[in-house]
């Protein structure tokens, strides 16, 4: 069914795709050799003109996008074509916890390598039992995803690191998730919750497959709820996180997917994207 919202996205996307010549899918050179992408949550306010947004990302230098439910009103084949025609690839996508299994076919048709669950329901975040339940749900979704040729993973925020009855939800997930389930480590959220990302990467190297990038403003203390009190976001290279060490470690451990995922900025998003790219592309390690 072509809803009004989907019609708007499709119409603008199609116009952008066919008025402009397709761009060659290629990665801009970076000193580190890492090809950086963007999680589409960062540009969620720019999806009404999706083709122009994709073209902007390509022109800045980004090579890929990690999709997000806000663009899934498009048919998978339409979205895949739109991504590729604007010089990008789409290796990974986020899908809501509640609808993971029913979205497997969409993810497969979109041509993703990774299907990622970005969060568990709020009602399950404050008890160990909630994380036990989440592990079962995610394992079931992982089985279905893998049967369709997809790799399945989980993206952690800060609430997973809160101690609940002697252990953290993250401990439960890492222990109970099937070994095939991958970890998408959001370095900001780990630091925001007082964790050491380098130690985490080494400890969970067998799961580690994707990295999210956003910097943290110089603030004291830690948080365990992803709300406005935790919104210490800033552009890479502007904050307090040692990206040279951490991205170098991730690369050494074999990580291939790196996405800028800055939830918010004090700057217009196009400026934020450019500042992130300029810093990350010039890092060498």
Buried (B, 14 or more C-beta within 10 A) or exposed (E): EEEEEBEBBBEBBBEBBEEEEEBEBEBBEBEBEBBBBBBBBBBBEBBEBBBBBBBBBBEBBBBBBBBBBBBBBBBBEBBBBBBBBBBBBBBBBBBBBEEBBEBBEBBBBBBBBBBBBBBBEEEBBBEBEBBBBBBEBBBEBBBBBBEEEBBBBBBBBBBBBBEBEEEBBBBBBBEBBEEBBBBBBBBBBBBBBEBEBBEBBEEBBEBBBBBBBBBBEEEEEBBBBBEEEBEBBBBBBBBEBEBEEBBBBBBEBEBEBBBBBBBBBEBEBBEBBBBBBBBBBEBEB
